[in-house]
Amino acid sequence: MLTLDQVKSKSAARLDGLHPVLLAVTNELIQRSYAKGVPILITQGMRTIAEQNALYAQGRSKPGPIVTNARGGTSYHNYGLAVDFALLLPDGNAVSWDINRDGEKDKTADWSEVVEEAKKLGFEWGGDWTSFKDYPHLQMTFGLSIDELRAGKHPSAQQINEVLSRLSGGDDKGNKDLKVTITLNGQKLTEGVVDEGITYVPVRILAEALGATVTYDPGSKTVDIVFLNK
Ligand SMILES: [Zn+2]
């Protein structure tokens, strides 16, 4: 029997570059699936646009089966907002993409058990898509379209907190260190998220409260903060 730490360590490298919220929620999913007797492996997380284009070419200009309908820049993976999973088999190395497998013999397909937990956490499942079913795929869009993400939009602190509140332990355990309230001269301004010592705060809210204006140039991916009176 694999320990939870062993299961988690298998996926650790694939979690690099994920949005901090996805990182927290994906770890939670690994944990919850494990608790149900279904160890999973995260096989894909953040994917660069070049990697996405290479994947899109597969089954089109390159050999192999078609595995995605998304060109570079058009997948939530490209923004660290999606993960793909597979079932991790008891030997701790082999994986299975068999959506009907029932490894722990509880008469419920392991795959469905994972998907059920993922949906409770707020993930959208690629297996629910009508045009192209992507069974390993889980994404969190925060209501943002790909165009909006491309233009540099981010999930709001409120949306982030909503997702984090679904994690086990609620406010008093796991995610306590993740949520912070930002005050300006003692007045509540907004909420932020702390991940590995870095505080993520909506820059526009903070900058405008400090008397600056904020513009974003998607071309150079630059946020410009301008103080008009200084
Ligand atoms: Zn995917």
Boltz pocket constraint, residues with backbone or C-beta under 6 A from the ligand:
constraints:
  - pocket:
      binder: B
      contacts: [[A, 44], [A, 77], [A, 82], [A, 83], [A, 84], [A, 134], [A, 136], [A, 137], [A, 138]]
      max_distance: 6.0
